[in-house]
Amino acid sequence: MLRFSIVISIMVLFFMSSCSPKVAKEVVKEEKKEVKKVDNEPRPTPCTMFKDLEDGEDVKGMFFIFHNFLKTNEYDQALEYWSPAVRLAPGANGRMKYHFDDGIKIFKHYYGIEKDPAKRKSLIDSINWIYDKRLECFGDEAYVLGRKAFDFYYYFNKDVSQDEIFDMFAKAVDAKKEKTDYFVINPFSKMIYDRFVGGKLDTLDAKRYANHMINAIKYGTEHCKGTECQAWDMIKDYAPKLLDNFEAIKGFYPCEYYSTKYLDIFEKGKNSCDTVNLVHRKLMWGGCDISDIAYAELRILISGKCYVAPPEPGPLRKAYNAYNEGNFKEAVKNFEIFVNKTDDVEKKAKYLYMIAKIYYRDLKNFGLSRKYALKAAKLKSGWGEPYLLIGKLYASSGPICGPGRGWDSQIVTWPAIDKFKYAKKIDPSIAKEANKLIRSYQRFMPIIDEIFLRKYKEGQKFKVGCWINETTTIRAAKK
């Protein structure tokens, strides 16, 4: 293994031109001797290129050598050639930029095995140099900031503050808006959500960035080409689900958001009155004008086939009126008043479960949803639906409890499946739905290699944290 002292000595070469004016002059003077005369054609980069050097072909060969060493994960040998090659010709041939990606890969390797915080900090300095040099040579600041923030978020977050990472993402997004690069979407969506919940991001900024993410997902999926479309497909499975949680804040999204999202749901499920009523409530919550011609068919169904007669006057009628108008907090308040007044245990259970569903589907408060689902379940034995709901809460927590991929986002499937299995055990009538959910989420569990890598084994007890805080059993994904 390359000793850290060698890495440091190589890093010194990186910073020679920026740490001391005297040294910088010497470096420029030394490189001037190597530069050969070229024609006056426009330069694709201000940085030194192969064609600028007397021994440019030799340096080009060094690029080939370090790139090949990296293919076989021979990091020490790769760094031996990478460092002088990139120092001499950071502009390469004026087009290719893979040498910067290779440099990140090299230092990512050393960072991953380094235990000393001070030495890791020095490696971060080298990574910063690589990104700064790439920006100097090829521009595209928003792209470079996005890539840098992505790497810092996923690989170097032990030594880079969340504030610094967020600011890099934010600058990239502010510059590109709906054309934001795909690799920014998932981690930045997670940071928007976490910082808002943690009180570090005000509603105005959270609103602005969340809308940028939604617009970027729409634009990216509509304009992507080739393999990039696969990345956008993965993004659609994560970021939108996380950003949906902001629906709980009235006025956070404009009517256009609700109209675009829920009219599509309406078109696919208008034969179901549950879907019709859901769409109506969401449009009302979003401040949409239901008299608009775009909602004509919805209005016909709400007043006809899917009409539900209101209950007798009292808190239950007030609750349903508020619910149907999209006033979810008022609905919860009145359902709870009814539950506290009635002596009918069946109705208590029914409306406690109704409150649980509102907190899950509309107000996006998973903790309170679970609380009311459990209250409902205690009042009615052999009832599986509240446990199915809790399982869905857990299964939906991947974006909240993790970065959208990997271990932390996958392990929530274990307690979710536990709840689905328990639900069908006590209530055979919901076995079909429970089995469907189990099959669906089994494929999202961690793979066996990931379990072994973390020194666990299948069948072992494991406590899932986040808001779930339940002990479960480790299982590997089913192929």
Secondary structure, 3 states (H helix, E strand, C coil): CCCHHHHHHHHHHHHHHHHCHHHHHHHHHHHHHHECCCCCCCCCCCCCEHHHECCHHHHHHHHHHHHHHHHCCCHHHHHHHHHHHHHHCCCECCCCCHHHHHHHHHHHHHHHHCCCHHHHHHHHHHHHHHHHHHHHHHCCHHHHHHHHHHHHHHCCCCCCCHHHHHHHHHHHHHHHHHHCCHHHHHHHHHHHHHHHHCCCCCHHHHHHHHHHHHHHHHHHHHHCCCCHHHHHHHHHCCHHHHHHHHHHCCCCCCHHHHHHHHHHHHHHHCCCHHHHHHHHHHHHHCCCCCCCHHHHHHHHHHHCCCCCCCCCCCHHHHHHHHHHCCCHHHHHHHHHHHHHHCCCHHHHHHHHHHHHHHHHHCCCCHHHHHHHHHHHHHHCCCCCHHHHHHHHHHHCCHHHHCCCCCHHHHCCHHHHHHHHHHHHHHCHHHHHHHHHHHHHHHCCCCCHHHHHHCCCCCCCEEEECCCCCEEEECCCCCC
